[in-house]
Amino acid sequence: MAGEAEGSKAAELPAELRYMQYEHALEKQYLPAIRALISKDLSEPYSIYVYRYFLYQWGDLCFMALHPEKPLLIGIIICKLETHQSHSPPTLRGYIAMLATSSSYRNRGIATTLVRKAIDAMIERGADEVVLETEENNIPAMKLYERLGFIRSKKLHRYYLNGSSAYRLVLHLKRTVEMTGEGVV
Ligand SMILES: CC(C)(COP(=O)(O)OP(=O)(O)OC[C@H]1O[C@@H](n2cnc3c(N)ncnc32)[C@H](O)[C@@H]1OP(=O)(O)O)[C@@H](O)C(=O)NCCC(=O)NCCS
């Protein structure tokens, strides 16, 4: 089983991290550590069925950052990709459901790399846009996403169970490519 996150003191990283796409065969080895890493910092409690809902169907959009030498999960991103019918014409919408970096390994670009990998995988599958929600006072997450080109599309009042509000952020993939002729990340 992959080890859980270490304490919050900044930890040494002796070599390059390993980034790995999730696959079902890895569930036994990594799911307990994934749950531990995410439940440590996110305000919403998720049951194992929520994790399996995402990982069974969209494991190829989920990426893990692993310690190069120890069996230690350092970062995780969990996503999905679905047709969004309320737009005309319908859009293929990627959704970032969960993102976390172990507290001792933050501010080294790990979450940025995970988000980029997930966006690239969504682009490969034809996504038109990527959306997510984040707590309005989660400054590290807001800065990270806005630096990657996400914009605030809506404020969601009292969105979370703890009463705090959220922003919905969106990254327009096709529109940006059409307007500039270039990729976004
Ligand atoms: C939000 C969170 C995922 C960010 O993880 P992270 O791995 O520290 O993120 P990054 O390192 O990619 O980016 C954070 C900062 O590090 C900086 N950074 C990026 N690469 C860097 C590098 N190689 N060296 C040093 N700093 C770097 C970035 O510029 C960024 O700073 P800025 O946003 O102030 O400009 C993390 O704080 C976390 O897990 N929080 C709890 C869970 C959570 O809130 N998840 C998001 C829910 S939507």
PDBQT file of the ligand as one rigid body, heavy atoms in Angstrom, charges set to zero:
ROOT
HETATM    1  C1  LIG A 201      -3.890  24.111  -3.775  1.00  0.00    +0.000 C 
HETATM    2  C2  LIG A 201      -2.785  23.068  -3.776  1.00  0.00    +0.000 C 
HETATM    3  C3  LIG A 201      -3.287  21.816  -4.516  1.00  0.00    +0.000 C 
HETATM    4  C4  LIG A 201      -1.555  23.640  -4.494  1.00  0.00    +0.000 C 
HETATM    5  O1  LIG A 201      -0.553  22.608  -4.551  1.00  0.00    +0.000 OA
HETATM    6  P1  LIG A 201       0.977  22.930  -4.874  1.00  0.00    +0.000 P 
HETATM    7  O2  LIG A 201       1.583  21.656  -5.322  1.00  0.00    +0.000 OA
HETATM    8  O3  LIG A 201       1.587  23.648  -3.732  1.00  0.00    +0.000 OA
HETATM    9  O4  LIG A 201       0.831  23.938  -6.110  1.00  0.00    +0.000 OA
HETATM   10  P2  LIG A 201       1.992  24.516  -7.050  1.00  0.00    +0.000 P 
HETATM   11  O5  LIG A 201       3.316  24.339  -6.378  1.00  0.00    +0.000 OA
HETATM   12  O6  LIG A 201       1.796  23.982  -8.397  1.00  0.00    +0.000 OA
HETATM   13  O7  LIG A 201       1.637  26.036  -7.086  1.00  0.00    +0.000 OA
HETATM   14  C5  LIG A 201       1.646  26.728  -5.894  1.00  0.00    +0.000 C 
HETATM   15  C6  LIG A 201       2.677  27.815  -5.940  1.00  0.00    +0.000 C 
HETATM   16  O8  LIG A 201       3.968  27.321  -6.117  1.00  0.00    +0.000 OA
HETATM   17  C7  LIG A 201       4.658  28.089  -7.119  1.00  0.00    +0.000 C 
HETATM   18  N1  LIG A 201       5.545  27.220  -7.869  1.00  0.00    +0.000 N 
HETATM   19  C8  LIG A 201       5.273  26.577  -9.003  1.00  0.00    +0.000 A 
HETATM   20  N2  LIG A 201       6.339  25.876  -9.396  1.00  0.00    +0.000 NA
HETATM   21  C9  LIG A 201       7.290  26.071  -8.481  1.00  0.00    +0.000 A 
HETATM   22  C10 LIG A 201       8.607  25.595  -8.330  1.00  0.00    +0.000 A 
HETATM   23  N3  LIG A 201       9.184  24.763  -9.203  1.00  0.00    +0.000 N 
HETATM   24  N4  LIG A 201       9.311  25.981  -7.226  1.00  0.00    +0.000 NA
HETATM   25  C11 LIG A 201       8.757  26.799  -6.327  1.00  0.00    +0.000 A 
HETATM   26  N5  LIG A 201       7.500  27.287  -6.431  1.00  0.00    +0.000 NA
HETATM   27  C12 LIG A 201       6.787  26.918  -7.493  1.00  0.00    +0.000 A 
HETATM   28  C13 LIG A 201       3.595  28.591  -7.993  1.00  0.00    +0.000 C 
HETATM   29  O9  LIG A 201       4.017  29.782  -8.662  1.00  0.00    +0.000 OA
HETATM   30  C14 LIG A 201       2.496  28.820  -7.034  1.00  0.00    +0.000 C 
HETATM   31  O10 LIG A 201       2.662  30.055  -6.450  1.00  0.00    +0.000 OA
HETATM   32  P3  LIG A 201       1.629  31.213  -6.731  1.00  0.00    +0.000 P 
HETATM   33  O11 LIG A 201       0.314  30.543  -6.994  1.00  0.00    +0.000 OA
HETATM   34  O12 LIG A 201       1.689  31.934  -5.432  1.00  0.00    +0.000 OA
HETATM   35  O13 LIG A 201       2.166  31.963  -7.883  1.00  0.00    +0.000 OA
HETATM   36  C15 LIG A 201      -2.346  22.691  -2.332  1.00  0.00    +0.000 C 
HETATM   37  O14 LIG A 201      -2.153  23.878  -1.599  1.00  0.00    +0.000 OA
HETATM   38  C16 LIG A 201      -3.341  21.806  -1.600  1.00  0.00    +0.000 C 
HETATM   39  O15 LIG A 201      -3.281  20.581  -1.697  1.00  0.00    +0.000 OA
HETATM   40  N6  LIG A 201      -4.268  22.404  -0.850  1.00  0.00    +0.000 N 
HETATM   41  C17 LIG A 201      -5.287  21.652  -0.105  1.00  0.00    +0.000 C 
HETATM   42  C18 LIG A 201      -6.298  21.033  -1.031  1.00  0.00    +0.000 C 
HETATM   43  C19 LIG A 201      -6.919  22.063  -1.952  1.00  0.00    +0.000 C 
HETATM   44  O16 LIG A 201      -7.205  23.175  -1.552  1.00  0.00    +0.000 OA
HETATM   45  N7  LIG A 201      -7.136  21.650  -3.224  1.00  0.00    +0.000 N 
HETATM   46  C20 LIG A 201      -7.711  22.493  -4.232  1.00  0.00    +0.000 C 
HETATM   47  C21 LIG A 201      -9.176  22.361  -4.191  1.00  0.00    +0.000 C 
HETATM   48  S1  LIG A 201      -9.898  23.064  -5.626  1.00  0.00    +0.000 SA
ENDROOT
TORSDOF 0
